[in-house]
Amino acid sequence: MLLIQGSYVVKGTQTDGDTVHFTPADPSEWDLVGGPGGRRVQHSATGQATLRLDAIDALETHYGPDRVP
């Protein structure tokens, strides 16, 4: 198992319910994910990445009367 500590950003984002933004405390830890021949995590210069949570059924959070679909 691998634990990467950091923080999630939910407020002010326009992602759907099964996608979250995560910024690790140490961005270099993204290099530990994927293993040999695995896919690298695409992230910003600050380390923030968009993570999609598979196998959950979540409400769309970016639709509503004051939001653009």
C-alpha positions in Angstrom: 0.0 0.0 0.0 1.0 3.5 -0.6 -0.1 6.6 1.3 0.5 10.0 -0.1 -0.4 12.8 2.4 -1.9 16.0 1.1 -5.1 17.9 0.7 -8.2 17.8 -1.4 -9.7 20.9 -3.1 -13.5 20.6 -3.5 -14.8 24.2 -3.0 -14.7 26.4 -6.0 -14.1 23.6 -8.5 -16.4 22.5 -11.3 -15.7 18.8 -11.3 -18.3 16.1 -11.1 -19.0 14.0 -8.0 -16.5 11.3 -8.7 -13.5 13.6 -9.5 -11.5 15.5 -7.0 -8.4 17.7 -7.0 -5.6 16.5 -4.8 -2.3 18.2 -3.9 0.3 16.1 -2.2 2.4 17.5 0.6 5.5 16.2 -1.3 4.8 16.4 -5.1 7.8 14.1 -5.8 5.8 11.2 -4.3 3.8 11.0 -7.5 6.9 9.2 -8.9 6.0 6.3 -6.6 2.7 5.7 -8.4 2.4 3.4 -11.4 5.5 1.2 -10.9 7.6 -0.1 -13.8 5.9 0.3 -17.1 2.9 2.0 -15.3 1.2 5.2 -16.3 2.6 8.4 -14.7 0.3 10.8 -12.8 -0.2 14.0 -14.8 0.0 16.9 -12.4 0.6 20.6 -12.3 3.9 22.3 -11.3 2.6 22.5 -7.7 1.8 18.8 -7.8 -2.0 19.1 -8.0 -3.6 16.3 -9.9 -7.2 15.4 -10.8 -8.2 12.1 -9.4 -11.2 10.1 -10.6 -12.7 7.8 -8.1 -13.8 4.6 -9.9 -16.7 2.3 -9.0 -18.8 5.0 -7.1 -22.0 6.6 -8.2 -21.9 10.2 -7.3 -24.1 13.2 -8.1 -22.9 15.7 -10.6 -21.9 18.8 -8.5 -21.3 21.3 -11.3 -24.9 21.6 -12.6 -27.6 23.8 -11.2 -29.4 27.1 -11.8 -26.3 29.3 -11.3 -23.8 27.0 -13.1 -22.9 26.5 -16.7 -23.2 22.9 -17.8 
